[in-house]
Amino acid sequence: MSNPDNDDEKLPECFGNLETVFPKGEDGLRRSPDSCINECMLKTVCLRTAMYKNESGLKVQEENVDRAYQSGMMGFLERWSRKKSLSRKIDKKK
């Protein structure tokens, strides 16, 4: 399972599933479960797939942009620009 691009090798059922590999905790923050961190050899590729290639991951990125704006870490124009870019990516996925 070292190369996810190889069709001969099967990926785990949870591969790229955001709610499995990066679920939201009780405090509202997302964390990878210990089983992913300690046991999975594909954890980095899996999390990237969940965050950047799925619509649900793009929604999480939008949440992060909003959180950064609300905390004052990002200005209005940067927020607008990032959200516009994410919106285009989401529309492209549909």
Sequence and secondary structure as in RCSB ss.txt:
>XXXX:A:sequence
MSNPDNDDEKLPECFGNLETVFPKGEDGLRRSPDSCINECMLKTVCLRTAMYKNESGLKVQEENVDRAYQSGMMG
FLERWSRKKSLSRKIDKKK
>XXXX:A:secstr
   TT TTS   TTTT HHHHS B TTS B   HHHHHH TTHHHHHHHHHHSSHHHHHHHHHHHHHHHHTTSS 
HHHHHHHHHHHHHHHHHH 
